Amino acid sequence: MEESVKTTVSALLLCLATFLGVHLSANPADAEELVRFESAPVKLSPFRIRKALEQGEILSQPQGTPLLGYLSRPAGDGPFPAVVILHGCDHLRLSVKELWPKRLVRWGYVVLVIDSFTTRKLDDTCRSHLPERVFDAYGALDFLSKSGFVDIRHVALMGFSAGGTAALDATKIDGNEQLMERKFRAAVAYYPACDADRGDPTVPTLIMTGERDNWSRAERCQKRLARLSDNAPPVELNVYKGIYHNFDAPEFMVGRRVLGHIEKYDLDAAAKSMRSVYAFLRKYLAN
C-alpha cells in the first residue's frame, strides 16, 4: 500500500512539473553536480580579540564546517548571476533540490542548493534552531566566487521555511553579514518565521507566506515591515489569502499536519509566487 502511494505521488509530481515547464530527471534525487565546500568560519569579534590579548589567551584560527551542495548551471561560460538555496527544517525535498534549481537554471541562473544536515548528521531541526546556517550561506557564496562562471556581484540568497528565516538572518543589519567579505545582492524568503525586531535588511528582500500559515505567521512579517526605517532597502511582502505552509511544494498536494501545523500545496499561490520571484530576481540581479 505504501509503495502504491509513493508511485501515485511520483506520477503526480511528474505531471505537475510538466505543467509548470520543468523537466525532471528519471531519478528525482539526482542533481547536476555534487560539490563540497565549507561554511564561513565564525569570525571573532574585535571585543573578543581584545579581551584575549589583555588576558594573554591564544586564540585558535576559526574553522568552517564541511558541507555538501548541489550545483546546477546554464549552458555556456558565463559569468551568470546565481542563487544560493537554503532548505527547510525537514531537509532536502524534491521541490527544493530538483524543481526550483531546474526552474532557476531555465531563467538563466547558476544555483547552489546547500545541504546543511548530512555532514552534521542531522535528520531535521523542526523542533530546534540551527543558527550556523547563516555561515553556511556565506560559505556557499565564497565557493561560488572561485568558480569562474558566476558573477559574484549578482548572487541572491533564497530560503524555504527555516531556510527562509536563515536567509533573513543572513541579510539583516547588525547581523553576521557585516563580518563577511562578500555580500548577497538580494534575498527571497518563502514562509519564514519573521521577527518584528529583526531590524532593517541589508538588501532588497521578497517575503512570501500564506494567510493561514500558523507556523510562519504573516502578521509578524507585517509588523516587521511596519518597523523598517525610512532608509531600509525595499521589502516586498506577499500574503496569499487562505493559503497554508509549503504552498509552493507539490509534495504537499495532499495536505498534512506536522507538529500542529498544516502544510498544503496550492497551484494558484505557487504560480503567483514564482512570477514574483522571477520579476524580483530580474530586477535586482540584472545589473
URRA-V891015 format. One line per field, one symbol per residue. ss: DSSP state (H for helix, E for strand, - for the rest). phi: phi as a letter, one per 20 degrees, with the letter a starting at -180 (. if undefined). psi: psi as a letter, one per 40 degrees, with the letter a starting at -180 (. if undefined). A space follows every 50 residues. Layout:
# URRA-V891015
ss = ???
phi = ???
psi = ???
This chain:
# URRA-V891015
ss = -HHHHHHHHHHHHHHHHHH-------------EEEEEE-------HHHHH HHHHH----------EEEEEEE-------EEEEEEE-E--E--HHHHHHH HHHHHH---EEEEEE--HHH------------HHHHHHHHHHHHH----E EEEEEEEEEE-HHHHHHHHH-E---HHHH------EEEEE---------- E--EEEEEEE-------HHHHHHHHH--------EEEEEE----E----H HH---EEE--EEE---HHHHHHHHHHHHHHHHHHH--
phi = .ffffffffffffffffffendedffdgffcfbeccbcfffffffgffff ffffemeeeeffceefcdbcdcbffoemfdfbceddfefemedgfeecff gfffffeodfcceeeedgfeldeacfdbccfffgffffffffgffefndd effccddcbclfffffffffcdfmefgfeefdcfeacccekeefdgdfnf fecgcddcbefefeedffffffffffdfffefffcddddefmddfmfedf fdgegbdclndedbfcfffffffffffgfffffddfb
psi = dddddddddddddddddddefhhiidhdeiidhhihaiihihihiddddd ddddefhhhihiiihhiiihhiiiiidaiiiihhhhiaeeahiddddddd ddddddeeiihhhhheddeefidifeeaigeedddddddddddddedeeh geeghihhihbddddddddefiieaedeeidiiidiihhhgigihdedai ieihhhhhiidehedghdddddddddeiieeiihhhhhhhheiaifeehe dfdhiihhfehhhhihdddddddddddddddddeed.
